[in-house]
Amino acid sequence: MARGAGVAVDIQVKTVPDGEVVWAEHYDYPDGNDPGINLDIALRATSGLGRRYFERHRAKVSAPGYRLDPADLAFSGWDDIERRQTMQDVSRARARFEEALRSDPESVTALTGLTAALMSQRYGYAGEPMPKDVAESERVAAKAFNLAPNDASSLIGWANVQVFRGQPALALPLYEKAVQRAPSSANARLRYANGLLIVGRWKEVQPQIDEALRLGPRDARVVVSAYALASSTAFIAGDDEKAYALAQRAVAEGPTFGNSYGILASIDALHGRTAEAARNMAEHRRLMPYNSIERYVSNNPSGSDLFLAGRNRMIEGLRAAGMPER
């Protein structure tokens, strides 16, 4: 309906044929003549429906006596990945993807999911130790990418491989293509934003973060990752005060997201706040007990001169706050 010069839009999505409302949302636009309204609504609705699908799937497979088929296993694995907070969540997702692949070795959904689980273990953000076979994630990502080179998840997985190989310039167009293939994906926006930061195009990062927050305002992992990435961007740009405030916001949005505590500890140490640095590092170590300076470098092996300068300064603070070398 019209609202002044703008328009208010209410959406309901119902099942057929019983008419059950499975998702609803309200949007306000100040300019009712904006030609981009319909597309914007479509993207935000698609993103919101994706989250609702996982909720309905979760309820279905948790019913007493329900037996999961390979497709259920793959979707349940993705649900674990999307909501992951601990290494147990990631391990459970990996087991589900591997079981699904035993039934269908070329399932793109399961292969891209397994890639995401292996990459998560390799980054260690949920507290995982370094995998014994670090190249396994690259082998699975390559298989998924070869089978589905236009799938957004396979593009992101293969782009992550390039980052680990120290080739962010090759990763960036893959992230960008993932956004083009899945414009309603908040995660794709964040991965692209991180790629832009690594190659030194930091002024282009925030618009992608803002779009991710628009697409996934109720997705806790999207929100905390967005603020953590914004914090890292501010730090690399040399604004420690802004970086610290954004890291605090990330902690408020996701108290179990250990990376944010690491940022706080590093900035505290760099500014001589010894007690605060020790406290934040202790929390970081509790949530990410296997993190180290060596692993931080392996997760961020290369990039522009600006990015590497920021990385090295972050390492200086992490080291001063008490992060072990190995």
N, C-alpha and C positions, 0 to 999 in steps of 0.2 A: 504494500500500500504506500501511497505517497506520504511523505513526511517533510513538510516545508519544500525546500528545493531538492531534497533527497528522497530516498526510498528505503522502506523497511521490508525485509524478506524473511518469511518463515518457511522452513522446509520440513516436511515429514517424509520419511521413507517407510513404506509399509510392505508387508509380505503379501504374496498372492497365493491363494485366494481369500485368506481369512482376514486380511486387513490389519494385522498386528503392527503397531508402530514400533519399528526396530531402531530408529534413530531420528532425532529432531534437532534443529538448530535455528538460531535467529541471527540475522546479519543486518547492519545498518550501513548505508552509503550516503554521504553528504551530497553527492551530485547524482541525481537520478538520470541524467543524460550521459553519464560515463559509459562509453561503449565497451569497457572491459568488465562490467559487472557480471554478465552471464558467465564468462570464462572464470572469473575469480570465484564465483559461487560454485561452479563445477569442480574446481581444484580443491577448494576447502571441504566441500561435501564428500568428494572421493577420499580425501585424507581421513576425514572423520569416520566415514563408513569402514575404512580399513581397520581402524581400532575396534569398532563395534563388531566387525566380523570375528576378530580374535576372541572377543568376549563370548559371543554366541557359540563359537567352536569349542571354547573351554567348557561351557556348560554342557554341550552335547556329549563330549568324550568323557566327562566326569560322571555321567549317569551310571548307576549301578548296573553291572553286567555288560556295559558297552565294550566292544572289542575294536581296537584301533586297526584300521587297514593302513597300507603304506602311505596313502595320501593324508590320512589323519596324522600319522607320525610326523610327516614332513611339516604340516601346518603347526602341529604342537611344538615341534622343534623351533620353528620361527617365532612362536609365541614366547618360548623360553628366552630366545635371543633378544627379542624386542623389549622384554621386561627384566633382563638380567641385572642382578645386583651382586651375586657371589659367584665364585668359581663352580659351585655345585650346580647353579643354573646353566652355566655354559657346558659343563660336563654332561648334564642330562640332555641338553639340546643336541650335543654331538652324538650321543648314543642313539637318539631317535633318528637323526639323519642317516647314520650308518646302517641302522636296521631297515629304514625305508629303501636305501640304496641296494641292500641285498635282494630286495624284490624287483627293483627297477634301477639298474646301474646307470641309466642315462636320464634319470629324472632331474630336470633342470632345477626344480624347486628344492629338491633334497641336496643337489650338488652345490648350489649357491648358498644354501643354509649351512652345509658343512664347511664351506669356505669361510663364511662369517664366524662360525664357531671356532675354527682353527686360527683365524686372524685375531679373534678376541683373546684366545689363549696366548698368542704370540705377543700381542700388545701388553697383556697382563693387567688391564685396567680393573678387572674384577678380582684381582688378587692372585691370579694363577702363576705358578712357577713357569720358567721358560721351558717350552716343549723340548723333548729329547731330539725330535726330528723337526727342526725349524723349517725345512724345505717342503714338508708335507702340505702346508697351506698353499704353497705355490703350485704344486702338482695338481691339487684339486681345483684351484682357481683356473689353471690353464685348461683343464678338461671342461669346466663349466663354460669358459669363454669360447672355446672352440665349438661347443655344441650350440651356444646361444649368444653370439657376439653382439646382439642388439638388446639383450635383456639387461635392465638397469642394475640388478643385483650382481650379475656376472661382470658387468662393466666396472662396478665399484670394487669387486674382489680383485680383478686383474689390475686395476689402478693401484690398489693397496700393495700389490706385489712390486710395482714399479717404484713406489715410495721406499719400500724396504730395500730395494736394489740401488737406492740412491739416484733414481732417475725421475724426479718429480715433474720435469718438463714433459715426460711421456705420460705421466699419470693425469695431468691436468685436463687434456682433451677427453680422456675417458670419463672423468668425473663430470665434465660438462655435457658429454653425450648422455650420461645417465640421467641428468636433470632434464634433458630434452625428451628422453624416452619415458620418464616418469615424473612429469612436472608437479604432480601432487605429493611426491615423496619428500617429507621434511628431512629424512636422513640423507637423501641424495644431495639436497641443498647444503647440508652441513659438511658432507665429504668434499663437495666442490669448494666451499668456503675455506676449508682447511688446506686444500690444494693451492688455492690462490695465495693463502698466507705463506706457504712454504716457498713458492716461487717469487715472493716479494711483492705481490700485488695487493698489499694489505688494505689499501683504500677501497678495494672492491669487496672486501670480506663482509662488512656489516650488512649491506643490502641482502646478501644471501642468508645471513643469520636471521634478519628480520622476517624474511619470507618463510624460513623454517618455523619460526615462532607463530606466524600467522596460520600456517598449515597444521601445526601440531600443538596448539596451546594447552591441550589437556593431556598430552603425552609427557609423562614425567621425565622420561629419559631424553626426549628431544629438548625439553626446556633446560634441564641441567647441563646437557652437552652444549647447548647454544650459549649459555652464560659462561661456561668454562672456556669455550673457544673465543668468545668476545674478550675474556680476561687475558688470554694468551696474546690476542691481537694487540690489545692496549699495551701489554708489557713489551712486546717487540717494537711497538711504535714509540716506546720510551716514556709512557705515562703510567708510572708505578701506582699512583694513587687511584686512578681509574681501574687499573688491573686488579688491585686489591679489593676494591668495592665490588667488582663483578665476580671475583672469586668467592667473596662472602655471600653474594646472591646465589651463586651456584651451590654453595654448601647449604644454604637455607632451603633451596629447591630439592636438593638430593644429598642428605647427610651421609649416605653410604658411598658417595662417589669420591674415591680417594685422591684423584688427580687434583681436585680443587684445594685440598689441604696442602698438597705439595707446593702449589703456587703461593699460597699464603705463607708457608714456612720459608720459602726462598726469599720472598720480598721482605718478610720480617728480618731475616738474617742480613740481607743486603743493607737494611736501614738500621742495623744495630739493636733490634728488638729481640734480644737473646732469649728471654723467657717465653715470649710468644712464639718464636721460631721453634723452640724445643717442643712446646705444646702441640703446635700444628704438625710438626714432623712426627711426633709420637702417634697422632691420629692417622696420618698418612701411612705410617708403617704398620699400624694395626689393620688398616683396610687393604693395603698393598704390601704384604710382608716380603715379597720377593723382588720389589723394585730396587734399583741400584743406579748409580751413575752410568755404568756400562750399559745397562738396559735402556736407560733414557736416550743414550746416544744411538743405540741400535734401532730404537723406534723413530728417531729423527736423524737419519744418517747424512742427509744432504739438503741443500736448498740454496736460496739466494744469499748473498753476503749479509743482507739485513737480517734474514731469518737465522743464519748461523751465529751472528753476533748476539742476537737475542737468546738463542739456545744456549750459547756458552755462558752468557750472563746468568741465565736461569740455573745452569749447572753450578756456577760459582756460589749462588745462594743456597742451593740444595746441599751442596757439600758442606758449607758453613753451618747449615741447620742440622747436620748429622746424618745425611744419607750415605750409606756405605758405597764403596767403590764397586764392589761385586756382590 
